[in-house]
Amino acid sequence: MSEEFERGDGVGDPLSPAARLLCDAMTAGFPGPGDTAALRAAAAVSDRRGPAVASVSDAVAGGVPVRIYDPAPGARERPLVVFLHGGGWVMCGLDSHDATCRTLAVASGAVVVSVDYRLAPEHPWPAAVDDALTVLLWARQEATALGCDPGRVVVAGDSSGGNLAAVTALRAPELLAGQLLCYPPLDASMSRASVETYAEGYFHTAAHMAWYWDEYGADPRHPHASPLCAPDLAGLPPARLVLAACDVLRDEGLAYARRLAAAGVDCTVQLHPGVFHGFLGLPLPAARDALAEAAAWLAATPRRGGA
């Protein structure tokens, strides 16, 4: 990793000054691992508001609650994004990621279907994985009715939702035109250097991540839990990875991107210096830029496979 990606704008701190202020404030008010109720309560507090969207409606997709964001009702042949929220598989939901989904829908012109998948530990792996696939199948079936092209369906997610998006792409590559993976956990072994480098002091700690994996209850070596364990990534849909330089999960994201590229998958990486895990939901220039670039990528998604 070149030095430019490690250094923020602060002196002696890899985080930018603005990111450091947010990081410290968030850390001070966020519970440590171990108390699911406290973590859920903390994650539910958000004053972030997204842009107005022409149509926002709640629905049920194959038994799974979803929220549908349509920026231009009546338009046709658009991309359709199945979005899976982060939260360590144990917290967050439709409301916590409402602003992000609104932003992606408006900026890309795509219809975004946000998935309220079942949470651990009440519903351990593979409940969330199965819910993600259920909604993808529903989205393909309903794409035309939603004014979208069934050959332009993309799966997207941040953090644990990025994991679910990557797993869904592994399970049903032929149904997808792309995968947008934002700082995803991809290897339950947590064995890469960034885990130690950013274990503490960057909001999302190694201890939190280890606890999330435990609560999730997944087989750590199964590719549908740890996509980096998949023996073959050939044939997967084009991928875009959005990563934070100061993140426990950075190196596994880079490792996955390298494996995708080596397997012949069209893969691009946005590695943002000076920011930490979860930055997409924060008032930072890097978040604005990352969301705008991701939206442009979604808007340009070409048709892949049959309808």
C-alpha positions in Angstrom: 0.0 0.0 0.0 1.5 3.3 -1.0 1.9 6.0 1.6 -0.6 8.3 0.0 -3.5 5.9 0.9 -2.3 5.7 4.5 -2.1 9.3 5.3 -4.9 11.7 6.0 -4.7 15.5 6.2 -3.8 15.5 9.9 -0.2 15.5 11.1 0.7 12.1 12.5 -2.8 10.8 12.2 -4.0 8.8 9.1 -7.5 10.2 9.5 -8.3 13.6 8.2 -9.0 16.2 10.9 -12.8 16.2 10.1 -12.9 12.4 10.1 -11.0 12.3 13.4 -13.5 14.6 15.1 -16.4 12.4 13.9 -14.6 9.2 14.8 -13.9 10.3 18.4 -17.4 11.6 18.9 -19.0 8.4 17.5 -16.7 6.2 19.5 -17.5 8.0 22.7 -21.2 7.3 22.3 -21.1 3.8 20.9 -21.3 0.7 23.2 -18.6 -1.9 23.2 -19.3 -5.4 21.9 -21.5 -7.7 23.9 -24.7 -5.8 24.4 -27.0 -6.3 21.5 -29.8 -4.1 22.8 -27.5 -1.2 23.5 -25.9 -1.5 20.1 -29.2 -1.6 18.4 -30.4 1.5 20.3 -27.2 3.4 19.4 -27.4 2.5 15.8 -31.0 3.6 15.6 -30.0 7.2 16.4 -29.5 9.2 13.2 -30.2 12.8 12.1 -29.1 12.2 8.6 -31.7 13.1 5.9 -31.4 12.1 2.3 -32.8 13.9 -0.7 -36.5 13.8 -1.7 -37.4 10.8 -3.8 -40.5 10.9 -6.1 -41.9 7.6 -4.7 -40.9 5.7 -1.5 -43.0 2.7 -0.6 -42.8 -0.3 1.7 -43.6 -3.7 0.4 -43.0 -7.4 1.0 -40.8 -9.4 -1.4 -41.2 -13.1 -1.1 -42.0 -12.7 2.6 -39.1 -10.3 3.3 -40.0 -6.6 4.1 -38.5 -4.1 1.6 -38.6 -0.4 0.9 -38.7 0.7 -2.7 -37.2 4.0 -3.8 -38.3 5.1 -7.3 -36.8 8.5 -8.4 -38.8 8.7 -11.7 -42.0 6.7 -11.7 -43.0 5.8 -15.3 -39.4 5.6 -16.6 -38.3 2.4 -18.2 -35.3 0.1 -18.7 -33.4 1.4 -15.6 -31.0 -0.4 -13.4 -32.6 -2.1 -10.3 -30.5 -2.1 -7.1 -31.0 -4.6 -4.4 -29.5 -2.9 -1.3 -28.4 -4.7 1.8 -27.7 -2.6 4.9 -24.8 -2.9 7.2 -24.8 -3.3 11.0 -22.8 -6.4 11.8 -25.7 -8.6 10.8 -27.2 -7.8 14.3 -28.5 -4.2 14.0 -29.7 -1.4 11.7 -32.5 -1.7 9.1 -34.5 0.2 6.6 -34.5 3.5 8.5 -30.8 3.6 9.4 -29.9 3.4 5.7 -32.8 5.5 4.3 -30.6 8.5 3.5 -28.0 6.3 1.6 -30.7 4.6 -0.4 -32.3 7.9 -1.3 -29.0 9.3 -2.4 -28.1 6.4 -4.6 -31.6 6.4 -6.2 -31.7 10.1 -7.0 -28.1 10.2 -8.2 -28.2 7.1 -10.3 -31.8 7.2 -11.6 -32.1 3.5 -10.6 -34.9 2.0 -8.5 -33.4 0.9 -5.2 -35.0 -1.9 -3.2 -33.7 -1.9 0.4 -33.9 -5.2 2.2 -35.0 -5.6 5.8 -33.4 -9.0 6.2 -33.6 -11.0 9.4 -31.0 -10.2 12.1 -28.8 -12.3 14.3 -28.5 -13.7 16.9 -32.3 -14.3 16.8 -31.9 -15.5 13.2 -28.4 -16.8 12.7 -26.7 -17.5 9.4 -27.9 -18.3 6.8 -31.1 -16.5 7.4 -29.9 -13.1 6.1 -28.2 -14.8 3.2 -31.4 -16.6 2.2 -33.4 -13.4 2.6 -31.0 -11.5 0.3 -31.4 -14.2 -2.4 -35.2 -14.2 -2.0 -35.4 -10.5 -2.6 -33.0 -10.8 -5.6 -35.3 -13.4 -7.2 -38.3 -11.2 -6.5 -36.5 -8.2 -8.0 -35.7 -10.0 -11.2 -39.3 -11.1 -11.5 -40.7 -7.6 -10.8 -38.1 -5.6 -12.6 -40.2 -4.8 -15.6 -43.2 -3.8 -13.5 -40.9 -1.5 -11.6 -39.7 0.2 -14.8 -36.4 -1.6 -14.8 -34.4 -3.9 -17.1 -34.2 -7.4 -15.6 -30.8 -7.7 -17.2 -29.5 -4.6 -15.2 -30.1 -5.8 -11.7 -27.2 -5.0 -9.3 -26.7 -6.1 -5.7 -25.2 -3.6 -3.3 -24.4 -3.2 0.4 -22.2 -1.7 3.0 -20.3 -3.5 5.7 -22.2 -6.7 6.6 -24.6 -5.8 3.8 -21.6 -5.8 1.5 -20.8 -9.3 2.7 -24.4 -10.3 1.9 -24.1 -8.7 -1.5 -20.9 -10.6 -2.3 -22.4 -13.8 -1.2 -25.5 -13.2 -3.3 -23.3 -12.7 -6.3 -21.6 -16.0 -5.6 -24.9 -17.8 -5.3 -26.6 -16.3 -8.4 -24.0 -14.7 -10.7 -26.2 -15.3 -13.7 -29.0 -13.0 -12.3 -26.8 -10.0 -11.7 -25.3 -7.2 -13.8 -23.0 -5.9 -11.0 -22.1 -5.9 -7.4 -21.3 -2.8 -5.3 -19.4 -3.8 -2.2 -18.7 -1.1 0.4 -16.1 -2.0 3.0 -17.4 -5.6 3.3 -16.2 -8.2 5.8 -15.1 -11.1 3.6 -13.1 -13.4 5.8 -14.1 -14.6 9.2 -10.5 -15.5 10.0 -9.7 -11.7 10.4 -6.1 -12.6 9.6 -4.9 -9.6 7.6 -2.6 -6.8 8.6 -5.2 -4.1 8.7 -7.0 -5.9 11.5 -4.1 -5.3 13.8 -3.2 -1.8 12.4 -6.7 -0.4 12.9 -7.8 -2.6 15.8 -8.7 0.4 18.0 -9.0 4.1 17.6 -10.9 4.1 14.3 -14.5 3.5 15.6 -15.1 0.0 14.1 -12.8 -2.1 16.3 -11.4 -5.6 15.8 -13.2 -6.6 18.9 -16.6 -5.5 17.5 -15.9 -7.3 14.3 -15.0 -10.5 16.0 -18.2 -10.3 18.2 -20.3 -9.7 15.1 -18.9 -12.8 13.5 -19.7 -14.8 16.6 -23.3 -13.5 16.8 -23.8 -14.2 13.2 -23.1 -17.9 13.8 -21.8 -18.7 10.4 -19.4 -21.5 9.3 -16.3 -19.3 9.1 -14.8 -21.3 6.2 -18.0 -21.5 4.1 -17.9 -19.2 1.0 -21.4 -18.0 1.8 -20.0 -16.5 5.0 -16.4 -15.8 3.9 -16.4 -15.1 0.2 -12.6 -15.1 0.2 -12.8 -18.8 0.9 -14.6 -19.4 -2.5 -12.4 -21.6 -4.6 -13.3 -19.9 -7.9 -14.5 -16.4 -8.6 -14.6 -16.7 -12.4 -17.9 -15.7 -14.0 -19.0 -13.3 -11.3 -20.6 -10.0 -12.3 -18.6 -6.8 -12.5 -17.7 -5.5 -9.1 -17.0 -2.1 -7.6 -15.4 -2.1 -4.1 -15.6 1.1 -2.0 -13.0 0.9 0.9 -11.8 3.1 3.7 -8.1 3.3 4.2 -8.3 3.3 8.0 -10.4 0.2 8.5 -10.0 -3.2 10.0 -11.6 -4.6 6.8 -9.5 -2.8 4.3 -7.0 -5.6 3.4 -9.6 -8.3 2.9 -11.4 -5.9 0.5 -8.2 -5.4 -1.4 -7.5 -9.2 -1.4 -11.0 -9.9 -2.8 -10.5 -7.3 -5.5 -7.2 -8.9 -6.5 -8.8 -12.3 -6.7 -11.7 -11.0 -8.7 -9.3 -9.4 -11.2 -7.2 -12.5 -11.4 -10.3 -14.5 -12.2 -11.1 -12.2 -15.1 -13.9 -10.3 -13.4 -14.2 -6.6 -14.3 -13.4 -5.0 -10.9 -12.6 -1.5 -9.8 -11.6 -0.2 -6.4 -12.3 3.1 -4.7 -9.8 3.3 -1.8 -10.5 6.5 0.2 -7.6 7.9 2.4 -8.2 9.6 5.7 -11.5 7.9 6.5 -12.8 5.0 8.6 -15.3 2.2 8.4 -18.9 3.5 7.9 -17.8 6.8 6.3 -20.5 6.7 3.6 -23.1 7.7 6.2 -21.2 10.7 7.4 -21.0 14.4 6.4 -17.5 14.0 4.9 -16.3 15.0 1.4 -15.1 11.5 0.8 -18.6 10.2 1.4 -20.1 12.7 -1.0 -17.5 11.7 -3.6 -17.8 8.0 -3.1 -21.6 8.0 -3.3 -21.5 10.1 -6.5 -19.0 7.8 -8.1 -20.9 4.7 -7.1 -24.1 6.2 -8.4 -22.5 7.0 -11.7 -21.3 3.4 -11.9 -24.8 2.1 -11.2 -26.3 4.4 -13.8 -23.8 3.1 -16.4 -24.4 -0.6 -15.6 -24.7 -2.4 -18.9 -27.1 -5.2 -19.6 -25.8 -8.7 -18.6 -27.4 -12.0 -19.5 -31.0 -12.7 -20.5 -34.1 -11.2 -19.0 
